[in-house]
């Protein structure tokens, strides 16, 4: 009998995963598997005779098998509708989800197609236009598409998120007070939305440069739908605009790229007046949610930066967006 110490989050051997994938997917003996990122989930790059794939291993107790299956159902639907996304690949037995017996418990793994191109935070307004088109093409297929997953409403984005963040930081600060005040303001605003005029369906919720690849022909491919759920489609539009704002400190550069992004989106489908009214507000709710997710998953991806200074920087960026958009939080 061995006295093994309990594990909360292990990193699975890339070599052994490579061997498993060779068997499961009929890959060649030349297949290489290398750990690319150990973050919210663990991502491995798989290469076989020049062909690239991505193998994602979900962290323990993060997503249920049904939640993963729903994400994949969405991606298969999008791929069938020729949306520019990375899609899951079935194994020899036509199964998409691999069950892996890690030291901490059962984890799930999925092999995805590799998104053509590379990622970059620095791109021209023309590329921003194509990103808009890409997101709109995805939304054309996700509108009214319902997932058996989380619905991003006031409770999820604001009420529960603020509680989670307050529990993590414990001590009340100007920044936690600001988040609470902003969440109260947003709840009132969202309660007054004319929901009949807002497109609803499956959302990505994490559309930014880190989750898309660009190639030389300005083809944009979206990936990492791990946070997909049900919500207003304008959540995705707003979040990308906020990320664009965060990575373009020159406000004139931001305006040019934002206008190009929205123009590209509307070459595919319209953003109606009520949705446009929400664009400055929706991303504030998503950022409130993601701050709480960083707190909730602290033990799984060792956020050494997650402290009061980090929260102050994030809140500072939110305040800059609020000032830019002339939002008056009472």
Backbone bond lengths (Angstrom), bond angles and torsions (degrees), N, CA, C in turn:
res aa  C-N    CA-C-N  psi(-1)  N-CA   C-N-CA  omega(-1)  CA-C   N-CA-C  phi
1 X - - - 1.465 - - 1.518 109.92 -
2 X 1.325 117.20 128.05 1.467 121.08 -179.95 1.518 109.60 -102.39
3 X 1.322 115.19 142.46 1.463 120.48 177.42 1.522 109.57 -96.43
4 X 1.324 116.09 79.94 1.464 120.58 -178.76 1.525 109.87 -81.09
5 X 1.327 114.28 133.63 1.462 118.72 179.50 1.528 109.15 -75.96
6 X 1.346 118.43 137.75 1.475 121.36 -178.22 1.531 112.26 -59.81
7 X 1.324 115.34 146.02 1.467 122.79 -179.52 1.520 109.19 -117.94
8 X 1.340 116.80 139.17 1.469 120.35 175.64 1.523 111.71 -100.63
9 X 1.340 116.96 -29.72 1.467 119.71 -175.85 1.517 109.80 -157.57
10 X 1.317 117.18 105.90 1.466 121.13 -179.11 1.524 110.67 -101.72
11 X 1.325 115.73 162.42 1.458 121.76 172.65 1.520 107.51 -109.06
12 X 1.313 116.65 115.22 1.459 121.13 -175.35 1.527 111.09 -73.40
13 X 1.308 115.82 145.04 1.457 122.01 -178.46 1.527 111.31 -61.07
14 X 1.340 116.32 123.28 1.460 120.79 178.10 1.526 110.67 -64.27
15 X 1.327 116.53 -36.68 1.468 121.01 -179.99 1.529 110.85 -62.67
16 X 1.331 116.15 -47.78 1.462 120.33 -178.94 1.526 111.56 -68.05
17 X 1.337 116.69 -36.29 1.469 119.21 176.34 1.528 109.96 -64.08
18 X 1.332 116.40 -39.44 1.462 120.39 177.79 1.518 111.56 -59.33
19 X 1.320 116.05 -42.30 1.470 120.60 178.57 1.529 110.75 -64.95
20 X 1.335 115.98 -41.01 1.465 120.26 178.63 1.524 110.99 -62.61
21 X 1.319 116.17 -43.57 1.466 120.63 -178.07 1.527 111.42 -67.70
22 X 1.312 116.51 -33.89 1.475 119.43 175.14 1.523 110.46 -57.58
23 X 1.301 115.78 -44.66 1.465 121.08 -178.01 1.530 111.47 -71.32
24 X 1.319 115.20 -45.66 1.467 120.03 -173.36 1.531 113.14 -72.09
25 X 1.337 116.86 -31.52 1.469 120.07 -172.23 1.530 113.00 -118.36
26 X 1.336 116.92 12.71 1.461 120.89 -179.19 1.523 112.50 55.39
27 X 1.316 116.73 41.00 1.457 120.62 175.51 1.525 108.56 -83.39
28 X 1.326 116.56 161.66 1.463 120.37 -176.19 1.528 111.42 -77.71
29 X 1.318 115.55 169.14 1.461 121.06 178.28 1.524 112.17 -69.60
30 X 1.333 116.21 -12.30 1.467 120.08 178.79 1.533 112.35 -85.04
31 X 1.316 116.35 1.49 1.471 120.95 -177.93 1.531 111.28 -59.73
32 X 1.326 114.95 133.88 1.462 121.36 175.28 1.521 109.05 -117.65
33 X 1.326 115.57 138.95 1.470 121.34 178.32 1.526 107.56 -128.37
34 X 1.323 116.59 123.94 1.468 121.02 -178.27 1.527 109.97 -131.28
35 X 1.332 115.13 138.38 1.461 119.91 176.21 1.524 109.02 -66.09
36 X 1.327 116.33 127.00 1.463 121.27 178.83 1.528 111.45 -101.06
37 X 1.326 115.85 -41.98 1.466 119.49 -177.16 1.524 110.14 -154.55
38 X 1.332 115.28 135.33 1.463 120.81 173.36 1.519 107.35 -114.36
39 X 1.322 116.02 84.39 1.459 121.25 -177.03 1.517 110.64 -118.57
40 X 1.342 116.32 -130.68 1.456 120.46 177.53 1.524 109.73 -56.40
41 X 1.338 116.40 -40.34 1.457 123.86 167.40 1.525 107.27 -126.67
42 X 1.323 117.26 168.82 1.461 120.74 178.45 1.523 109.14 -100.41
43 X 1.324 115.82 130.65 1.457 121.53 -175.26 1.528 109.65 -118.16
44 X 1.329 115.54 130.22 1.459 122.56 179.74 1.531 108.77 -118.60
45 X 1.333 116.67 139.52 1.463 121.11 173.61 1.522 107.74 -96.13
46 X 1.314 115.87 125.65 1.462 122.63 -178.45 1.524 108.39 -111.95
47 X 1.325 116.48 127.94 1.466 121.59 -179.33 1.520 109.93 -124.57
48 X 1.320 116.11 130.83 1.467 121.05 178.71 1.520 108.74 -139.23
49 X 1.333 115.68 108.73 1.474 121.16 178.38 1.527 112.42 52.87
50 X 1.319 115.74 43.56 1.457 120.94 177.17 1.518 114.47 87.82
51 X 1.334 117.03 -13.07 1.466 121.61 178.77 1.530 108.77 -89.17
52 X 1.335 116.43 132.11 1.458 120.76 -178.79 1.526 111.66 -107.26
53 X 1.339 114.58 147.09 1.454 122.61 175.28 1.528 107.79 -139.58
54 X 1.322 114.84 167.89 1.460 120.44 174.82 1.517 108.38 -124.24
55 X 1.333 116.03 128.73 1.461 120.20 176.65 1.526 107.63 -112.57
56 X 1.330 115.10 117.00 1.465 120.25 179.59 1.525 109.57 -101.12
57 X 1.337 115.57 129.30 1.454 121.33 174.18 1.531 107.36 -110.70
58 X 1.319 116.05 114.28 1.460 121.22 -178.53 1.525 109.34 -70.80
59 X 1.324 117.18 139.51 1.452 119.71 178.20 1.531 110.11 -66.95
60 X 1.308 114.72 155.17 1.464 121.46 -175.33 1.532 111.46 -60.67
61 X 1.327 114.83 134.08 1.465 121.54 174.70 1.526 112.64 62.46
62 X 1.337 115.68 30.02 1.468 120.39 178.75 1.525 110.16 -100.13
63 X 1.307 117.02 -53.08 1.463 122.05 176.29 1.528 109.18 -124.29
64 X 1.326 115.93 141.04 1.458 119.52 172.70 1.529 108.96 -75.44
65 X 1.311 116.21 164.84 1.469 119.41 178.31 1.521 110.35 -61.95
66 X 1.318 117.45 -36.99 1.472 120.85 178.40 1.526 111.41 -65.61
67 X 1.327 117.11 -38.07 1.472 120.24 178.44 1.523 110.83 -66.01
68 X 1.337 116.18 -41.25 1.466 119.67 176.66 1.528 109.66 -63.17
69 X 1.329 116.34 -43.43 1.466 120.97 -179.67 1.524 111.16 -60.77
70 X 1.324 117.27 -36.74 1.468 120.77 178.78 1.524 111.46 -69.30
71 X 1.318 116.47 -38.85 1.474 119.84 174.65 1.520 109.95 -58.73
72 X 1.328 115.82 -44.74 1.465 120.41 -178.35 1.528 111.43 -68.75
73 X 1.323 116.54 -35.36 1.480 120.05 176.48 1.525 109.89 -60.72
74 X 1.319 116.18 -40.23 1.468 119.82 177.48 1.523 110.75 -64.40
75 X 1.330 116.95 -45.31 1.462 120.72 -177.52 1.523 111.78 -66.27
76 X 1.321 117.16 -38.12 1.470 120.41 176.80 1.525 109.84 -64.11
77 X 1.332 116.34 -41.72 1.467 121.55 176.34 1.528 110.81 -59.95
78 X 1.320 116.56 -44.95 1.465 120.69 -179.75 1.524 111.06 -65.56
79 X 1.319 116.76 -41.73 1.463 120.35 -179.86 1.522 110.82 -65.08
80 X 1.329 116.47 -39.58 1.471 120.03 177.98 1.524 111.60 -64.31
81 X 1.337 115.86 -27.02 1.463 120.67 178.02 1.522 112.40 -95.66
82 X 1.350 115.37 14.93 1.468 122.92 174.44 1.529 113.62 61.18
83 X 1.326 116.60 30.32 1.464 120.26 174.34 1.531 108.26 -74.66
84 X 1.329 117.91 145.03 1.477 121.21 -176.65 1.527 112.25 -79.02
85 X 1.327 115.95 81.59 1.468 120.96 -177.03 1.529 110.00 -136.26
86 X 1.334 115.91 162.18 1.457 121.70 169.57 1.527 107.05 -81.32
87 X 1.330 117.53 133.36 1.461 120.90 -172.14 1.531 111.04 -122.08
88 X 1.335 117.69 157.10 1.465 121.46 -178.82 1.528 111.86 -76.80
89 X 1.330 114.91 151.84 1.459 121.24 -179.53 1.530 109.60 -116.51
90 X 1.302 116.20 136.40 1.468 121.33 -179.71 1.526 110.33 -84.62
91 X 1.336 115.90 150.99 1.461 120.49 179.38 1.527 110.58 -87.81
92 X 1.313 116.42 -169.65 1.472 121.39 -176.87 1.526 112.93 -59.50
93 X 1.338 116.41 -28.80 1.466 121.24 -179.43 1.530 111.76 -96.89
94 X 1.342 115.75 12.87 1.463 123.19 -179.89 1.532 112.46 64.65
95 X 1.326 114.88 28.44 1.465 121.20 175.18 1.522 109.16 -99.05
96 X 1.328 115.93 143.12 1.463 120.42 -179.71 1.528 112.95 -99.90
97 X 1.320 117.16 -28.00 1.460 121.24 -173.83 1.524 110.46 -107.83
98 X 1.334 115.26 124.58 1.461 120.80 175.77 1.529 109.06 -96.22
99 X 1.324 116.80 131.81 1.455 120.94 176.84 1.526 108.54 -97.02
100 X 1.329 115.84 123.85 1.460 122.01 -173.49 1.521 109.76 -117.88
101 X 1.310 116.83 123.68 1.464 121.55 -178.84 1.527 109.99 -85.52
102 X 1.323 115.60 84.83 1.463 122.17 179.36 1.530 109.50 -81.06
103 X 1.342 118.06 163.50 1.473 120.68 179.27 1.526 113.64 -55.99
104 X 1.336 117.49 -33.48 1.460 120.61 -177.93 1.529 113.10 -84.24
105 X 1.333 116.74 -12.78 1.456 120.75 -178.79 1.519 110.51 139.34
106 X 1.307 116.55 -174.26 1.463 121.61 -176.27 1.531 111.19 -69.87
107 X 1.336 115.20 128.95 1.457 121.52 174.82 1.526 108.24 -122.51
108 X 1.321 115.89 162.35 1.458 120.84 -176.68 1.524 110.24 -116.05
109 X 1.318 115.62 143.26 1.457 121.26 178.21 1.510 110.80 -130.62
110 X 1.343 116.35 145.59 1.468 121.69 179.93 1.525 108.75 -137.70
111 X 1.322 116.63 135.62 1.461 122.25 175.32 1.530 109.09 -93.53
112 X 1.340 115.71 129.05 1.462 121.71 -178.87 1.525 110.64 -118.99
113 X 1.319 114.86 155.57 1.460 119.98 170.63 1.527 108.43 -64.73
114 X 1.316 117.13 152.53 1.465 121.45 179.27 1.524 108.97 -87.12
115 X 1.329 116.00 128.50 1.468 120.40 178.65 1.525 109.06 -71.80
116 X 1.305 115.69 123.20 1.462 121.34 -177.56 1.523 111.31 -61.89
117 X 1.337 116.62 138.45 1.456 121.23 176.55 1.515 112.54 102.35
118 X 1.341 115.53 -160.78 1.466 122.14 -179.34 1.523 108.85 -136.35
119 X 1.340 115.55 166.69 1.460 119.63 178.65 1.519 110.53 -102.07
120 X 1.325 115.94 150.06 1.457 121.36 175.54 1.524 108.86 -158.16
121 X 1.335 115.27 146.44 1.468 120.04 177.18 1.520 110.99 -88.39
122 X 1.342 116.12 -12.07 1.467 121.19 -177.57 1.517 108.62 -106.93
123 X 1.315 116.61 111.00 1.455 120.02 178.44 1.526 109.83 -147.57
124 X 1.324 115.06 160.33 1.463 121.77 -176.36 1.528 111.49 -81.77
125 X 1.336 114.54 167.62 1.461 120.55 179.30 1.530 110.91 -60.68
126 X 1.323 116.46 -31.85 1.472 120.23 179.08 1.527 110.43 -63.13
127 X 1.331 116.51 -41.20 1.462 120.21 177.65 1.522 110.57 -65.77
128 X 1.322 116.20 -37.53 1.462 121.21 177.37 1.533 110.25 -58.63
129 X 1.322 115.78 -37.91 1.471 121.83 176.93 1.530 110.01 -59.16
130 X 1.338 116.92 -45.94 1.465 120.98 -178.08 1.529 111.59 -70.45
131 X 1.329 116.88 -30.82 1.466 119.48 174.59 1.524 109.53 -63.19
132 X 1.333 116.32 -42.71 1.463 120.75 177.05 1.514 111.77 -59.10
133 X 1.324 116.39 -44.47 1.467 120.30 178.02 1.528 111.50 -61.48
134 X 1.315 115.74 -42.89 1.466 120.93 -178.80 1.520 111.15 -61.85
135 X 1.332 116.62 -47.50 1.463 120.14 -179.91 1.527 110.66 -63.38
136 X 1.309 116.87 -39.82 1.461 119.89 179.25 1.528 111.57 -63.99
137 X 1.329 116.83 -38.10 1.467 120.62 178.00 1.525 110.26 -63.55
138 X 1.330 116.03 -39.11 1.465 120.24 176.57 1.522 109.89 -64.52
139 X 1.319 116.45 -45.95 1.464 120.92 -178.64 1.523 112.56 -63.98
140 X 1.323 117.48 -31.45 1.466 120.12 178.12 1.535 110.17 -60.19
141 X 1.343 115.73 -30.59 1.466 120.33 -179.03 1.521 113.05 -94.28
142 X 1.338 117.69 -19.08 1.471 119.34 -177.00 1.526 113.03 -97.74
143 X 1.346 117.43 -14.44 1.463 119.18 178.26 1.538 109.17 -60.16
144 X 1.323 115.77 129.47 1.460 124.87 -179.62 1.533 112.88 67.38
145 X 1.320 117.60 9.70 1.464 121.78 175.66 1.528 107.00 -89.46
146 X 1.327 116.91 116.04 1.465 121.38 -173.48 1.523 111.27 -99.75
147 X 1.330 114.91 134.45 1.458 121.70 178.24 1.524 110.53 -109.03
148 X 1.314 116.14 146.13 1.471 120.64 172.94 1.521 108.09 -85.84
149 X 1.321 113.03 62.32 1.459 121.91 -179.59 1.520 108.53 -141.80
150 X 1.309 116.18 -171.07 1.454 122.17 -177.32 1.528 111.35 -58.73
151 X 1.335 115.85 144.08 1.460 121.92 169.97 1.518 107.38 -106.51
152 X 1.324 115.53 123.51 1.461 120.47 -175.96 1.528 110.58 -82.34
153 X 1.331 113.44 88.17 1.460 120.81 179.69 1.533 109.52 -114.88
154 X 1.314 116.70 -171.80 1.472 121.15 -179.14 1.526 112.32 -56.38
155 X 1.327 116.29 -41.97 1.461 119.57 -176.98 1.526 111.41 -62.29
156 X 1.333 115.97 -46.50 1.464 120.43 -177.39 1.527 111.55 -71.92
157 X 1.334 116.24 -49.89 1.461 120.43 -173.14 1.527 113.22 -74.91
158 X 1.326 116.87 -32.76 1.457 119.31 -170.00 1.534 114.04 -118.70
159 X 1.312 117.28 -59.06 1.473 120.57 -172.77 1.529 111.35 -63.51
160 X 1.338 116.81 -57.25 1.465 120.68 -178.57 1.531 111.61 -66.51
161 X 1.328 116.17 -34.44 1.465 120.31 -177.37 1.519 111.99 -65.16
162 X 1.318 116.51 -46.00 1.469 120.11 -179.96 1.527 110.46 -62.74
163 X 1.325 117.11 -40.73 1.471 120.76 178.38 1.522 110.63 -60.68
164 X 1.332 116.46 -43.34 1.459 121.72 -177.71 1.530 110.92 -64.91
165 X 1.321 116.37 -42.07 1.468 120.78 179.62 1.521 111.02 -66.75
166 X 1.325 116.86 -41.25 1.466 120.67 179.46 1.525 111.07 -64.42
167 X 1.318 117.20 -37.72 1.460 121.13 178.60 1.528 110.98 -64.96
168 X 1.331 116.32 -36.43 1.460 120.02 -178.26 1.524 111.30 -71.50
169 X 1.328 116.92 -47.44 1.464 120.23 -175.65 1.534 112.97 -82.20
170 X 1.332 115.68 -20.26 1.472 122.73 175.16 1.525 112.85 62.10
171 X 1.321 116.96 -62.57 1.463 120.08 -177.63 1.530 110.88 -75.71
172 X 1.325 115.98 133.20 1.461 120.18 177.65 1.522 109.70 -73.16
173 X 1.337 115.71 129.79 1.468 121.17 177.51 1.518 108.82 -128.72
174 X 1.317 116.72 172.33 1.468 120.51 176.60 1.522 111.26 -58.68
175 X 1.331 116.01 -33.11 1.464 120.16 -177.08 1.527 112.36 -75.43
176 X 1.330 118.21 -39.79 1.470 119.74 176.71 1.525 110.25 -68.33
177 X 1.333 116.51 -35.70 1.469 120.43 176.84 1.525 109.69 -64.86
178 X 1.341 116.28 -40.46 1.466 120.40 178.57 1.527 110.86 -62.13
179 X 1.338 116.87 -43.75 1.469 120.28 179.73 1.524 111.07 -60.90
180 X 1.318 116.66 -41.23 1.468 120.56 178.66 1.522 110.98 -63.81
181 X 1.320 115.51 -42.91 1.468 120.70 179.78 1.531 110.58 -65.18
182 X 1.332 116.35 -42.73 1.465 120.80 179.61 1.527 110.43 -65.25
183 X 1.334 116.84 -40.92 1.465 120.82 179.59 1.527 111.25 -63.19
184 X 1.321 117.73 -40.48 1.468 121.35 177.62 1.529 110.47 -62.44
185 X 1.334 115.27 -44.04 1.464 121.09 178.66 1.528 110.86 -60.34
186 X 1.336 116.82 -46.01 1.467 121.55 -177.76 1.523 111.88 -66.43
187 X 1.326 116.93 -37.97 1.461 119.84 177.60 1.523 110.79 -58.07
188 X 1.320 116.62 -45.40 1.466 120.86 179.77 1.522 110.62 -64.09
189 X 1.333 116.49 -41.88 1.465 120.31 -180.00 1.536 111.06 -64.06
190 X 1.326 116.54 -44.63 1.465 120.36 -177.35 1.531 111.85 -70.06
191 X 1.318 116.51 -30.73 1.471 119.93 177.30 1.519 111.94 -66.08
192 X 1.323 116.90 -22.21 1.469 121.47 -178.26 1.527 112.91 -97.44
193 X 1.319 116.84 6.36 1.462 120.46 -179.38 1.524 110.17 -72.72
194 X 1.327 115.18 141.06 1.466 120.80 174.05 1.527 107.32 -81.17
195 X 1.320 115.96 91.71 1.468 121.15 -171.64 1.529 112.88 -65.08
196 X 1.325 117.01 -21.84 1.465 119.77 178.45 1.528 111.07 -66.94
197 X 1.319 116.80 -20.50 1.468 121.10 -177.13 1.527 112.67 -100.55
198 X 1.329 117.44 2.00 1.456 121.45 -177.68 1.522 110.14 -106.72
199 X 1.315 117.31 125.24 1.466 120.56 177.05 1.530 109.33 -67.59
200 X 1.328 115.09 136.78 1.465 121.66 -175.98 1.522 109.07 -129.37
201 X 1.317 116.29 143.98 1.455 119.85 178.11 1.513 110.54 171.84
202 X 1.325 116.80 -152.37 1.466 121.40 179.18 1.523 109.10 -81.96
203 X 1.323 115.99 130.07 1.467 121.15 -179.63 1.528 109.92 -116.46
204 X 1.312 115.83 152.98 1.462 123.24 176.98 1.528 109.47 -78.64
205 X 1.302 116.76 -48.43 1.469 129.20 176.77 1.531 114.23 73.68
206 X 1.328 118.75 -0.79 1.464 119.29 179.95 1.530 110.26 -139.19
207 X 1.335 115.38 46.23 1.466 120.85 -177.06 1.530 109.45 -83.51
208 X 1.328 115.88 102.47 1.464 120.91 173.82 1.518 108.12 -154.76
209 X 1.331 117.10 176.43 1.461 120.18 -168.86 1.527 113.07 -59.13
210 X 1.332 118.33 -26.84 1.461 120.88 -177.64 1.526 112.16 -72.41
211 X 1.329 117.30 -14.63 1.469 121.29 -178.27 1.519 112.36 -116.03
212 X 1.328 115.70 30.54 1.464 119.88 175.68 1.518 109.44 -151.46
213 X 1.311 116.13 149.35 1.457 122.46 175.30 1.527 109.53 -116.09
214 X 1.330 115.41 146.63 1.463 122.10 176.15 1.523 108.34 -118.50
215 X 1.327 117.19 142.75 1.454 118.75 171.76 1.526 109.99 -112.86
216 X 1.324 117.22 -178.50 1.473 121.26 -174.89 1.522 112.28 -67.21
217 X 1.316 117.16 -19.63 1.467 120.73 -179.76 1.531 111.76 -94.15
218 X 1.352 115.60 15.43 1.471 121.98 -179.39 1.520 112.91 62.50
219 X 1.318 116.20 24.52 1.458 119.20 171.45 1.521 107.77 -78.60
220 X 1.322 116.15 132.33 1.461 122.02 -179.70 1.523 108.36 -113.82
221 X 1.329 116.55 130.36 1.459 121.39 178.37 1.519 109.44 -122.37
222 X 1.318 116.73 125.92 1.466 122.13 178.89 1.526 110.85 -90.47
223 X 1.340 115.47 146.62 1.461 119.43 174.63 1.526 110.01 -148.23
224 X 1.316 116.03 -175.92 1.463 124.82 -179.12 1.533 111.93 57.83
225 X 1.323 115.14 74.96 1.464 122.29 177.74 1.533 110.82 -94.26
226 X 1.324 117.03 26.02 1.461 121.66 -174.94 1.532 112.74 -57.71
227 X 1.334 117.21 -31.64 1.465 120.66 -178.97 1.526 112.29 -95.77
228 X 1.314 118.12 13.59 1.463 119.38 -177.77 1.529 110.57 -61.14
229 X 1.311 115.01 149.01 1.456 122.32 179.46 1.507 108.73 -169.68
230 X 1.313 116.83 -164.31 1.463 121.83 -179.99 1.525 109.75 -99.38
231 X 1.329 116.27 139.51 1.465 118.55 178.89 1.512 112.19 176.47
232 X 1.317 115.10 -177.71 1.468 121.07 175.20 1.525 108.76 -67.43
233 X 1.323 117.57 132.45 1.461 120.52 -179.97 1.522 111.61 -62.75
234 X 1.316 116.89 -26.80 1.459 119.79 -179.74 1.529 112.84 -68.14
235 X 1.340 117.40 -12.69 1.462 120.18 173.86 1.525 110.00 -59.05
236 X 1.337 116.51 -44.03 1.466 121.01 -179.81 1.527 111.43 -64.49
237 X 1.321 116.27 -41.00 1.471 120.51 -178.85 1.520 109.70 -64.77
238 X 1.305 116.15 -47.12 1.464 121.70 -178.33 1.526 111.28 -62.68
239 X 1.323 116.68 -43.22 1.467 120.25 -177.91 1.526 111.09 -63.57
240 X 1.342 116.57 -40.90 1.466 118.03 178.24 1.522 110.72 -64.29
241 X 1.327 117.09 -40.66 1.462 120.02 178.71 1.529 110.89 -60.18
242 X 1.335 116.60 -40.68 1.466 119.52 179.16 1.526 110.46 -65.64
243 X 1.323 117.90 -41.73 1.462 120.71 178.77 1.523 110.90 -65.27
244 X 1.326 116.57 -36.83 1.462 121.60 176.27 1.525 110.10 -63.22
245 X 1.310 115.57 -41.47 1.466 122.25 178.33 1.534 110.41 -63.98
246 X 1.317 116.64 -39.87 1.473 121.79 -177.23 1.520 112.33 -69.53
247 X 1.342 116.81 -29.87 1.465 120.38 -177.38 1.528 112.89 -99.47
248 X 1.330 117.27 -1.34 1.465 122.07 176.28 1.528 108.47 -125.43
249 X 1.327 115.65 87.50 1.461 120.31 -174.44 1.525 112.07 -68.21
250 X 1.341 116.76 -25.19 1.456 120.24 173.83 1.532 107.52 -76.66
251 X 1.325 116.27 112.72 1.468 120.03 -172.88 1.517 113.26 -64.53
252 X 1.328 117.10 -28.23 1.461 119.19 177.69 1.526 110.35 -68.78
253 X 1.349 115.97 -40.30 1.468 119.55 175.93 1.522 110.23 -61.18
254 X 1.330 115.61 -42.34 1.464 119.62 178.79 1.532 110.67 -59.80
255 X 1.321 116.69 -47.41 1.469 120.40 -177.25 1.525 111.26 -58.09
256 X 1.325 116.15 -43.57 1.463 120.70 -178.54 1.529 110.41 -63.53
257 X 1.336 116.19 -45.39 1.469 120.41 -178.50 1.529 111.75 -71.08
258 X 1.334 116.44 -36.01 1.464 120.26 178.62 1.522 110.69 -65.75
259 X 1.325 116.37 -44.26 1.465 120.26 178.59 1.526 110.77 -63.01
260 X 1.333 116.29 -39.40 1.461 120.70 179.26 1.528 110.49 -66.10
261 X 1.333 117.11 -41.78 1.471 122.15 178.10 1.526 110.63 -60.21
262 X 1.331 116.74 -48.51 1.460 120.82 -178.41 1.534 111.06 -66.65
263 X 1.334 115.78 -36.56 1.468 120.04 177.81 1.526 109.83 -63.75
264 X 1.345 115.96 -44.24 1.464 120.06 178.43 1.517 111.49 -61.60
265 X 1.322 116.30 -42.61 1.468 121.05 179.44 1.529 109.90 -59.38
266 X 1.319 116.66 -44.89 1.473 120.30 -173.71 1.525 113.52 -79.87
267 X 1.339 117.31 -2.74 1.468 117.84 169.01 1.530 110.12 -74.84
268 X 1.345 115.63 -16.36 1.461 120.92 -179.28 1.526 111.22 -104.00
269 X 1.322 116.74 -46.27 1.462 121.08 -179.38 1.526 109.99 -155.73
270 X 1.307 115.84 151.23 1.468 121.55 -174.29 1.530 112.57 -76.83
271 X 1.324 115.11 144.78 1.461 122.04 167.22 1.528 104.93 -102.62
272 X 1.332 117.99 113.36 1.459 118.61 -173.03 1.532 112.29 -77.11
273 X 1.302 116.14 172.69 1.461 122.62 -173.52 1.521 112.97 -59.66
274 X 1.341 116.88 -42.58 1.463 120.24 -179.21 1.531 111.00 -67.41
275 X 1.320 116.88 -37.13 1.463 120.32 176.47 1.522 111.18 -65.64
276 X 1.325 116.40 -42.26 1.464 119.94 179.36 1.525 110.99 -63.30
277 X 1.309 116.73 -34.40 1.470 120.72 177.42 1.526 111.01 -63.46
278 X 1.343 116.00 -31.24 1.465 120.95 -177.64 1.526 113.98 -84.07
279 X 1.323 117.97 -16.68 1.458 120.61 -173.26 1.530 114.24 -55.64
280 X 1.330 120.32 -40.60 1.471 118.63 178.01 1.532 113.35 -70.09
281 X 1.330 117.45 -19.15 1.468 121.27 -173.55 1.524 113.79 -98.10
282 X 1.330 116.99 -38.45 1.467 120.65 -170.53 1.525 112.81 -59.60
283 X 1.331 116.96 -40.12 1.466 119.79 -177.93 1.523 112.12 -65.05
284 X 1.325 117.90 -27.61 1.465 121.08 177.98 1.524 110.24 -64.19
285 X 1.329 116.16 -37.09 1.468 120.46 177.48 1.526 110.70 -68.54
286 X 1.341 116.28 -41.61 1.467 119.74 -179.85 1.525 110.41 -64.75
287 X 1.325 117.36 -41.34 1.458 120.03 179.09 1.523 111.19 -65.94
288 X 1.320 117.37 -35.19 1.469 120.76 174.80 1.520 109.74 -60.54
289 X 1.320 115.51 -41.05 1.471 121.38 178.63 1.528 111.13 -66.18
290 X 1.338 117.48 -45.09 1.460 119.75 -176.10 1.527 112.66 -70.21
291 X 1.314 117.70 -32.08 1.463 119.45 173.35 1.527 109.15 -59.07
292 X 1.329 116.61 -43.93 1.461 120.51 -179.53 1.523 111.54 -68.00
293 X 1.345 117.57 -32.24 1.465 120.52 177.73 1.526 110.88 -68.13
294 X 1.315 116.74 -37.72 1.464 119.82 175.50 1.524 110.23 -60.54
295 X 1.315 115.75 -40.63 1.468 120.65 178.14 1.524 110.57 -66.58
296 X 1.316 116.77 -44.59 1.460 121.94 -175.05 1.526 112.08 -66.31
297 X 1.334 117.19 -35.64 1.461 121.36 -175.55 1.526 112.88 -101.76
298 X 1.307 117.48 18.32 1.461 122.77 -175.92 1.527 112.09 -51.78
299 X 1.321 118.00 -44.95 1.460 121.75 -175.74 1.523 113.10 -69.01
300 X 1.342 117.48 -15.37 1.454 120.24 -173.68 1.521 113.74 -97.10
301 X 1.323 116.68 -22.44 1.471 115.96 177.99 1.520 111.86 -137.59
302 X 1.328 114.87 29.08 1.466 124.33 168.39 1.528 113.71 36.79
303 X 1.319 115.17 66.49 1.461 120.56 177.93 1.530 110.50 -74.63
304 X 1.314 117.19 81.83 1.463 118.78 -178.91 1.529 111.30 -65.31
305 X 1.332 115.63 -18.70 1.461 119.85 179.05 1.529 112.22 -83.85
306 X 1.335 117.04 -11.07 1.458 119.96 -172.66 1.535 110.45 -77.99
307 X 1.316 114.80 91.01 1.461 121.73 -179.58 1.520 108.39 -146.83
308 X 1.317 117.53 -172.73 1.463 120.89 -176.90 1.530 111.78 -63.71
309 X 1.324 117.37 -33.44 1.468 120.18 177.94 1.526 110.84 -65.63
310 X 1.342 116.02 -40.55 1.466 120.16 177.99 1.533 109.84 -62.94
311 X 1.319 116.26 -44.93 1.464 119.96 179.95 1.524 109.99 -61.85
312 X 1.320 116.88 -38.76 1.469 120.93 179.63 1.531 110.47 -63.53
313 X 1.337 117.24 -39.93 1.469 120.59 178.67 1.524 110.98 -65.43
314 X 1.333 116.01 -43.66 1.469 119.81 -179.66 1.527 110.35 -64.35
315 X 1.321 116.67 -46.66 1.466 120.86 179.82 1.532 109.96 -63.46
316 X 1.322 116.46 -36.14 1.459 119.81 177.01 1.511 111.95 -61.14
317 X 1.318 116.85 -39.15 1.464 121.43 178.22 1.527 110.87 -68.81
318 X 1.337 116.71 -37.74 1.471 120.97 176.37 1.529 110.41 -63.37
319 X 1.324 116.07 -41.74 1.467 120.46 -179.68 1.529 110.74 -66.09
320 X 1.337 115.82 -35.57 1.464 119.91 177.39 1.532 110.13 -64.09
321 X 1.335 116.41 -41.42 1.478 121.20 177.20 1.528 110.51 -64.59
322 X 1.313 116.45 -43.36 1.467 121.91 -179.89 1.526 110.71 -61.16
323 X 1.326 116.74 -42.78 1.468 121.48 178.43 1.522 110.64 -65.70
324 X 1.335 116.58 -44.39 1.461 121.51 -178.97 1.525 110.91 -60.29
325 X 1.337 116.55 -39.47 1.465 120.80 -176.66 1.544 112.67 -92.46
326 X 1.327 115.75 4.83 1.477 122.26 176.85 1.527 111.31 55.32
327 X 1.330 115.10 44.76 1.468 120.95 177.54 1.527 108.39 -87.51
328 X 1.300 116.26 129.72 1.469 120.95 179.83 1.520 109.55 -105.62
329 X 1.335 115.03 104.16 1.456 120.17 177.90 1.520 108.57 -90.18
330 X 1.309 116.25 114.91 1.458 120.77 -175.23 1.530 110.88 -74.16
